[in-house]
Amino acid sequence: EDGPTHQPIEHLAMMRSIPGLVTFRPSDANENVEAWRWIMNSEHTPSVLVLSRQDLPIIDRSVYAPASGVQKGAYVLKCAAPDGNPDVILMASGSEVSLICDAYDILVSKGIKPRIVSMPSFNLFEQQSEEYKESVIPPKVRARVGVEFAGDFGWHKYLGFDGRFIGMETFGESAPLSRLLEKFNFSPDRIADAAEGVIAGEPCEGRS
């Protein structure tokens, strides 16, 4: 939409790696409010809010968990496994969270029990107790899919050796969001297919 710029995919990883900086990438207006709440209550920590210009859907909090989970950096939005043992964990930040919500519904319709995790701040999540982090991303659940309109740097810690990342391996392009989603194949169906693949133990090609 802005002409032939290089549409960077590396800036998120750069900001997340800066010592002492807390980076937020909210998925909707409610997560944005919670990020602002954390920032306003933090006296000595510099922070960055990475926002979208796009019209993002508001996640229905009567269906999904409250946005207050942003205060811990990452939180479970919804889980189809009452016993806390999902078949697969879908993780995303920002505008991609709505995609994993739709992929969740596809998987549930096939009898698969997914968990979806919103990860607005890797930095804050890393500050939580091991007990909390393992309650969000249980180590024994090795089938995992991460989704982000960016490179995969920093995601491997959460995906492990068996997970799969759906993201960017080249610079992006300038066009309306709907056309970019189609061109780069960011879709709930692709995410659901990747989830089925990691559950089945299929090898990943370059994590994408």
BAMI-295292 format. One line per 2 residues: number of its first residue (from 0); their letters; for each residue y, z, x of C-alpha. Coordinates in pm, whole numbers, plus 50000, padded with zeros to 5 digits. Last residue first. Example, Ala and Ser with C-alpha at 12.3 -4.5 7.8 and 13.67 -1.06 7.14 Angstrom:
// BAMI-295292
1) SA) 49894/50714/51367; 49550/50780/51230
***
This chain:
// BAMI-295292
207) SR) 47664/50684/50733; 47511/50925/50982
205) GE) 47468/50650/51243; 47159/50532/51060
203) CP) 47000/50836/50906; 46622/50869/50895
201) EG) 46465/50936/50553; 46360/51296/50501
199) AI) 46299/51257/50129; 46571/51512/50050
197) VG) 46796/51330/50297; 46742/51001/50114
195) EA) 46789/51146/49768; 47123/51284/49880
193) AD) 47223/50948/50031; 47141/50778/49700
191) AI) 47352/51035/49513; 47642/50974/49752
189) RD) 47612/50598/49708; 47603/50638/49330
187) PS) 47906/50870/49333; 48106/50598/49511
185) FN) 48282/50537/49840; 48171/50182/49913
183) FK) 48430/50094/50178; 48560/49792/49985
181) EL) 48519/49949/49640; 48692/50273/49729
179) LR) 48963/50074/49904; 49023/49859/49596
177) SL) 49054/50163/49369; 49288/50332/49617
175) PA) 49545/50053/49619; 49560/49876/49957
173) SE) 49632/49944/50324; 49322/49946/50539
171) GF) 49124/50215/50715; 49046/50250/51083
169) TE) 48678/50219/51161; 48381/50455/51138
167) MG) 48483/50612/50808; 48294/50857/50590
165) IF) 47959/50933/50433; 47785/51187/50656
163) RG) 47414/51261/50642; 47230/51582/50715
161) DF) 46906/51633/50907; 47045/51738/51245
159) GL) 47294/51984/51100; 47543/51890/50829
157) YK) 47776/52188/50866; 47823/52187/51242
155) HW) 47804/51807/51238; 48121/51782/51029
153) GF) 48369/51843/51311; 48414/51477/51403
151) DG) 48279/51265/51116; 48573/51026/51087
149) AF) 48784/51019/50773; 48773/50956/50399
147) EV) 48535/51250/50360; 48184/51311/50228
145) GV) 47919/51542/50373; 47556/51527/50261
143) RA) 47298/51800/50320; 46919/51837/50310
141) RV) 46862/52124/50554; 46856/52402/50296
139) KP) 46715/52689/50504; 47053/52752/50667
137) PI) 47214/52832/50328; 47560/52671/50303
135) VS) 47769/52888/50069; 47569/53211/50102
133) EK) 47525/53135/50473; 47901/53130/50519
131) YE) 47939/53458/50331; 47677/53639/50536
129) ES) 47811/53495/50859; 48143/53656/50775
127) QQ) 48447/53436/50716; 48684/53309/50985
125) EF) 48498/52977/51014; 48573/52908/50648
123) LN) 48944/52951/50715; 48943/52683/50984
121) FS) 48721/52441/50789; 48978/52449/50509
119) PM) 48947/52262/50177; 48565/52261/50183
117) SV) 48445/52220/49822; 48070/52274/49795
115) IR) 47835/52108/49548; 47478/52230/49502
113) PK) 47206/51992/49391; 46889/52047/49182
111) IG) 46720/51711/49127; 46572/51626/48785
109) KS) 46711/51273/48778; 46996/51362/48540
107) VL) 47081/51645/48781; 47126/51390/49059
105) ID) 47368/51175/48860; 47566/51481/48747
103) YA) 47602/51601/49106; 47718/51255/49215
101) DC) 48010/51291/48971; 48109/51625/49125
99) IL) 48055/51472/49469; 48314/51207/49387
97) SV) 48565/51461/49251; 48543/51642/49584
95) ES) 48637/51320/49767; 49005/51365/49684
93) GS) 49034/51662/49916; 48728/51802/50088
91) AM) 48356/51733/50058; 48011/51890/50066
89) LI) 47690/51801/49878; 47402/52043/49932
87) VD) 47046/51935/49852; 46734/52069/49680
85) PN) 46914/52387/49582; 46773/52736/49646
83) GD) 47016/52982/49486; 46765/53098/49225
81) PA) 46970/52944/48944; 46950/52601/49116
79) AC) 47193/52354/48959; 47483/52484/49170
77) KL) 47853/52443/49108; 48178/52469/49299
75) VY) 48037/52674/49585; 48313/52777/49824
73) AG) 48495/52672/50139; 48804/52803/50320
71) KQ) 48773/53162/50197; 49104/53165/50007
69) VG) 49008/52827/49862; 48753/53017/49652
67) SA) 49045/53103/49425; 48992/52756/49279
65) PA) 48763/52906/49016; 48405/52772/48997
63) YV) 48327/52459/48796; 48278/52398/48425
61) SR) 48562/52609/48282; 48747/52523/48601
59) DI) 48775/52158/48499; 48873/51980/48820
57) IP) 49213/51814/48781; 49181/51444/48858
55) LD) 49379/51311/49155; 49665/51067/49104
53) QR) 49705/50942/49460; 49974/51052/49701
51) SL) 49719/51279/49868; 49787/51607/50046
49) VL) 49712/51753/50388; 49871/52099/50395
47) VS) 49919/52233/50747; 49944/52597/50850
45) PT) 50105/52815/51116; 49971/53172/51110
43) HE) 50209/53467/51157; 50309/53592/50814
41) SN) 50026/53470/50594; 50088/53557/50231
39) MI) 50287/53240/50164; 50016/53029/50329
37) WR) 49736/53184/50124; 49926/53129/49798
35) WA) 50010/52773/49903; 49640/52704/49952
33) EV) 49567/52856/49611; 49828/52635/49445
31) NE) 49686/52327/49620; 49337/52420/49504
29) NA) 49467/52421/49147; 49650/52090/49195
27) DS) 49336/51909/49312; 49098/51866/49604
25) PR) 49301/52057/49862; 49302/51959/50233
23) FT) 49412/52272/50419; 49455/52310/50795
21) VL) 49494/52650/50961; 49640/52636/51312
19) GP) 49559/52903/51573; 49387/52662/51810
17) IS) 49431/52292/51718; 49087/52147/51633
15) RM) 49144/52118/51258; 49462/51923/51323
13) MA) 49288/51666/51545; 48990/51631/51312
11) LH) 49222/51562/51019; 49426/51315/51225
9) EI) 49138/51087/51324; 49108/50850/51027
7) PQ) 49440/50674/51081; 49555/50391/50852
5) HT) 49633/50134/51126; 49939/49999/50950
3) PG) 49940/49652/50793; 50158/49721/50487
1) DE) 50229/50041/50300; 50000/50000/50000
***
